[in-house]
Amino acid sequence: MDALPEIVRGVSLSEHTSLGLGGEAEAYITVREVAELKAALRYAERRGMPVLLLGGGSNLVVADGGFAGLVIALGMRGVELQREGDVALLTARAGESWDAVVEYSVGEGLAGLECLSGIPGLAGATPVQNVGAYGQEVSQRLRQVDVLDRANLERRCMTPEACEFGYRDSLFKREPERFVVLSVTFALTPGGAPSLRYAPLRDAFTDQTPSLSRVREQVLRLRRAKSMLLDPSDPNSRSAGSFFTNPIVDRTTLNEVLRRAVEAGVIESVDEMPHYALDDGRIKLAAGWLIERAGVAKGTRRGAVGVSAHHALALVHHGGGRTADLLALARDVRAKVRERFGVELLPEPVMVGFERAPL
């Protein structure tokens, strides 16, 4: 039988999330090897305990009542690099800092992840959300995901097709109790050109061809300006990142949103509202734009919680608050957008410890 690491009681999950909110875990354990992970899962199964797999805690909203179960903190570390013809295969274990992985890839001159710089959390969480920013998504470069299948505690290698990726979505997100991500492998391009699909990023280099490192620096600069980097000195960075996903709508819904925007005097011409055509014919709207035009200003504060002064999509905790306060604000933001534009915003963070969906 595999040795079970020490189990700790009464750990405050607020200390393990970027929001700094949430109650205690009934039991908490850190695993650094797959054998320890299996032992922890067996322990929980024998006792009928729910399991929460904890990475960096940057995308979690934990209930004030905490989590009645076993929290398994994923501490598996390690990065490997292999060459396969004109492709470099970069494998990161689940417990590696994601930004450290991106920094390493850029330092090795490997194109494909540079625009994902500065995103908090661990490498193992990136395929769950299909993390993306500034024109890149992890699914675009993913070669395989090594997982532990909780149904039989056997390891599997999953292809990108098997992961069923979508916009901020994956099979792992839809079936959170089925798989544990152990490592991720990316196919990157040695000496490749950086991605400049995102207009504000491209505009920063209009008169030159930038290096990967310069693009990474600019991405970090853009994220810092929006308080989207974890920084203890920045009161707006205590958040879960973007609290809502950008709505994906069909053409009929887009026309209705545009009609409402013109009718409300938010815009004079339909060209003034940002929207982006997707390959499948649907349209992505800008949630932050909708929130501000629904009357929720950046910097709005309600006691201990509020809206970031730099990014309307981020709800922040200023200290001394409760998860209930944050969710009340989130519900009000959703209601204002729904009332003005007829669009339902969906939360991006994972909700933990609630008997039913809080939003």
C-alpha positions in Angstrom: 0.0 0.0 0.0 1.3 3.4 -0.9 2.3 5.7 2.0 -0.2 8.4 2.7 1.3 11.9 3.4 0.4 13.8 6.5 -3.2 14.9 6.7 -3.7 18.4 8.2 -7.0 19.5 9.7 -8.6 23.0 9.8 -6.6 24.6 7.0 -8.1 27.9 5.9 -8.6 27.8 2.1 -8.5 31.6 2.1 -4.7 31.3 2.5 -4.5 29.1 -0.6 -6.6 31.2 -3.1 -5.8 34.4 -4.9 -9.1 36.0 -3.6 -8.2 35.4 0.0 -11.7 34.2 0.7 -13.3 31.0 1.9 -13.6 28.8 5.0 -11.6 25.8 6.2 -11.0 22.4 4.6 -12.1 19.4 6.6 -8.8 17.7 5.7 -5.8 18.9 3.7 -3.0 16.9 2.1 -0.1 17.7 -0.2 1.0 15.1 -2.8 4.3 15.2 -4.7 4.2 11.9 -6.5 1.5 9.9 -8.3 1.7 7.1 -5.7 0.9 9.6 -3.0 -2.0 11.0 -5.1 -3.4 7.5 -5.5 -3.1 6.8 -1.7 -5.0 10.1 -1.0 -7.8 9.3 -3.4 -8.1 5.8 -1.9 -8.3 7.4 1.6 -11.1 9.7 0.5 -13.0 6.9 -1.2 -12.9 4.6 1.8 -14.4 7.4 3.9 -16.9 8.7 1.4 -15.2 12.1 1.4 -15.6 14.6 -1.5 -12.3 15.6 -3.1 -11.0 19.0 -4.1 -7.9 19.1 -6.3 -6.0 22.3 -5.5 -3.5 23.9 -7.8 -2.6 27.6 -7.4 -6.0 28.6 -6.2 -6.2 31.5 -8.7 -9.4 30.4 -10.2 -11.4 29.3 -7.2 -14.3 30.8 -5.3 -14.6 28.9 -2.0 -17.7 29.1 0.2 -17.6 30.8 3.6 -18.4 27.4 5.1 -15.3 25.9 3.5 -15.0 22.4 2.0 -16.4 19.4 3.7 -14.0 16.8 2.3 -10.4 16.2 1.4 -8.4 18.9 -0.3 -5.5 17.4 -2.3 -2.8 20.1 -3.1 -0.9 19.0 -6.2 2.8 19.4 -5.6 4.3 17.3 -8.5 7.2 19.3 -10.0 9.4 19.0 -12.9 10.0 20.2 -16.5 11.4 18.2 -19.4 12.4 19.2 -22.9 12.8 16.9 -25.9 13.4 17.5 -29.6 11.3 15.8 -32.2 12.5 17.0 -35.6 11.5 20.6 -36.1 9.3 20.6 -32.9 10.3 20.9 -29.3 8.2 18.9 -26.8 8.0 20.7 -23.5 6.4 18.7 -20.6 5.5 20.3 -17.3 4.2 18.4 -14.3 1.0 19.6 -12.8 2.5 21.4 -9.8 4.8 23.6 -11.8 4.1 27.4 -11.8 2.5 28.1 -15.1 4.3 31.4 -15.6 7.7 29.7 -14.8 6.9 27.2 -17.6 6.2 30.1 -20.0 9.3 31.9 -18.9 11.4 28.7 -19.5 9.9 28.2 -23.0 10.7 31.8 -24.0 14.2 31.5 -22.5 14.8 28.4 -24.7 13.6 30.3 -27.8 10.4 28.2 -28.2 7.4 29.9 -29.7 3.9 29.0 -28.8 3.2 30.1 -25.2 4.7 33.6 -25.0 1.3 35.4 -24.9 0.2 33.3 -21.9 2.8 35.0 -19.7 1.8 36.2 -16.3 -1.3 33.9 -15.9 -1.3 32.8 -12.3 -1.8 29.2 -11.2 -0.2 25.9 -11.9 0.5 24.0 -15.2 -2.0 21.3 -14.4 -4.9 23.7 -14.4 -4.3 25.1 -17.9 -6.0 22.4 -19.9 -9.0 22.3 -17.5 -10.0 25.9 -18.4 -8.3 25.8 -21.8 -6.4 28.9 -20.6 -6.0 31.6 -23.1 -5.0 35.3 -23.5 -3.9 37.7 -26.1 -4.7 35.5 -29.0 -3.3 32.2 -27.7 -4.8 29.2 -26.0 -3.1 26.2 -24.5 -5.1 23.8 -26.7 -3.4 25.3 -29.8 0.0 23.9 -28.8 -1.0 21.0 -26.6 0.4 17.6 -27.7 -1.0 15.4 -24.9 -2.2 15.5 -21.3 -1.1 12.8 -18.9 -3.9 12.1 -16.5 -4.9 9.8 -13.7 -8.4 8.3 -14.3 -10.1 8.3 -11.0 -12.5 5.5 -12.1 -9.7 2.9 -11.9 -6.6 4.9 -10.7 -4.8 4.2 -14.0 -2.8 6.6 -16.0 -3.8 7.7 -19.5 -2.4 9.9 -22.2 -5.1 12.0 -23.8 -4.9 13.7 -27.1 -6.2 17.3 -27.7 -9.2 15.7 -29.5 -10.0 13.5 -26.5 -9.9 16.6 -24.2 -12.8 18.1 -26.1 -11.6 21.7 -25.8 -13.8 24.7 -26.3 -13.7 28.4 -25.3 -12.5 28.2 -21.6 -13.9 24.7 -21.5 -12.7 21.1 -21.7 -13.8 17.6 -20.8 -11.9 18.0 -17.5 -14.0 21.0 -16.6 -17.2 19.3 -17.5 -16.3 16.1 -15.6 -14.3 17.5 -12.6 -14.5 14.3 -10.6 -13.2 12.0 -13.4 -9.6 13.0 -14.1 -6.5 14.4 -12.4 -4.1 16.1 -14.7 -0.5 14.9 -13.9 1.4 16.7 -16.7 1.0 18.6 -19.9 3.1 18.4 -23.0 3.3 21.2 -25.6 4.6 21.1 -29.1 6.5 24.4 -29.6 8.5 25.9 -32.4 12.3 26.5 -31.9 13.2 29.9 -33.2 9.6 30.6 -34.2 8.0 34.0 -34.5 5.9 35.3 -31.6 2.1 35.4 -31.9 0.8 39.0 -32.5 -2.9 38.2 -33.1 -4.1 40.5 -30.3 -4.3 44.0 -31.7 -3.0 46.0 -28.6 -0.1 43.6 -28.5 0.6 43.9 -32.3 0.3 47.7 -32.1 3.1 47.9 -29.6 5.5 46.5 -32.3 4.4 48.3 -35.5 7.9 49.2 -36.6 9.8 46.1 -35.7 9.8 42.3 -35.5 9.9 41.6 -31.7 11.7 38.7 -30.0 9.8 36.2 -27.9 11.2 37.8 -24.8 10.1 41.3 -25.8 6.6 40.0 -26.5 6.6 38.3 -23.0 7.6 41.6 -21.4 4.9 43.5 -23.2 2.2 40.9 -22.2 3.4 41.2 -18.6 3.2 45.0 -19.0 -0.4 44.8 -20.3 -1.5 42.4 -17.5 0.1 44.6 -14.9 -1.7 47.7 -16.2 -4.9 45.7 -15.7 -3.9 44.4 -12.2 -4.0 40.9 -13.7 -0.7 39.9 -12.1 -0.6 38.7 -8.6 1.1 41.5 -6.7 0.7 42.0 -2.9 1.3 45.7 -3.3 -1.6 46.0 -5.7 -5.0 46.1 -4.0 -6.7 45.3 -7.3 -4.9 42.0 -7.8 -6.7 40.1 -5.1 -9.1 38.5 -7.5 -9.8 35.3 -9.4 -8.8 36.9 -12.7 -11.7 37.4 -15.1 -14.8 36.6 -13.1 -17.0 36.2 -16.2 -16.3 34.6 -19.6 -16.9 36.6 -22.8 -20.3 35.6 -24.1 -20.5 33.5 -27.2 -23.7 34.3 -29.2 -25.4 33.6 -32.5 -26.1 36.3 -35.1 -29.7 36.8 -34.0 -28.6 37.4 -30.4 -25.9 39.8 -31.6 -28.4 41.9 -33.5 -30.6 42.1 -30.5 -27.7 43.2 -28.3 -26.8 45.8 -30.8 -30.4 47.0 -31.0 -30.6 47.4 -27.2 -27.3 49.2 -27.1 -28.4 51.7 -29.7 -31.8 52.1 -28.0 -30.1 52.7 -24.6 -27.9 55.4 -26.1 -24.8 53.3 -25.3 -23.6 53.5 -28.9 -24.7 55.5 -32.0 -23.5 52.9 -34.6 -23.3 49.2 -34.4 -19.6 49.5 -35.4 -18.9 50.9 -32.0 -19.6 47.7 -30.0 -16.6 45.3 -29.9 -17.5 41.8 -31.2 -15.4 39.1 -32.8 -16.4 36.5 -35.4 -15.4 32.9 -34.6 -14.6 30.1 -37.0 -17.9 28.4 -36.3 -20.0 31.4 -37.3 -20.8 32.5 -33.7 -19.7 35.8 -32.3 -17.7 36.6 -29.1 -18.8 39.6 -27.2 -16.6 41.6 -24.7 -17.9 41.0 -21.2 -15.9 43.9 -19.7 -17.4 46.3 -22.3 -20.9 45.0 -21.5 -20.4 45.4 -17.8 -19.2 49.0 -18.0 -21.9 50.0 -20.5 -24.5 48.4 -18.1 -23.5 51.0 -15.6 -21.0 49.2 -13.5 -17.9 51.4 -13.3 -14.3 50.3 -12.8 -13.4 50.9 -9.2 -16.9 50.3 -7.9 -16.7 49.3 -4.2 -19.1 47.7 -1.9 -17.6 47.3 1.5 -14.8 44.7 1.4 -15.4 43.8 -2.3 -15.6 45.6 -5.5 -14.7 45.9 -9.2 -11.1 46.3 -10.2 -10.1 49.9 -10.9 -8.3 48.7 -14.0 -10.4 45.8 -15.4 -14.2 45.6 -15.2 -14.1 41.8 -15.6 -12.2 41.3 -12.3 -14.1 41.3 -9.0 -11.7 42.0 -6.1 -11.5 41.4 -2.4 -10.0 44.3 -0.5 -9.7 42.4 2.8 -11.9 41.4 5.7 -14.8 40.3 3.5 -16.8 37.2 2.9 -17.4 35.1 -0.2 -21.1 35.9 0.2 -20.3 39.6 -0.3 -18.4 38.8 -3.5 -21.2 36.7 -4.9 -23.8 39.3 -4.1 -21.8 41.8 -6.1 -21.4 39.3 -9.0 -25.2 38.7 -9.1 -25.8 42.4 -9.3 -23.3 42.8 -12.1 -25.0 39.9 -14.0 -28.5 41.4 -13.5 -27.4 44.8 -14.8 -25.9 43.3 -18.0 -29.0 41.0 -18.4 -31.4 44.0 -18.0 -29.6 46.3 -20.4 -28.4 43.9 -23.1 -30.4 40.6 -22.6 -27.1 38.7 -22.2 -26.4 36.2 -19.4 -22.9 36.4 -18.1 -21.4 33.1 -17.0 -18.8 32.8 -14.2 -15.3 31.6 -15.1 -14.0 30.6 -11.7 -14.7 27.2 -10.1 -17.2 27.3 -7.3 -16.3 25.2 -4.3 -18.2 24.1 -1.2 -21.7 25.2 -2.2 -24.7 22.9 -2.0 -26.0 24.3 -5.2 -24.7 26.7 -7.9 -24.4 30.1 -6.2 -24.7 32.0 -9.5 
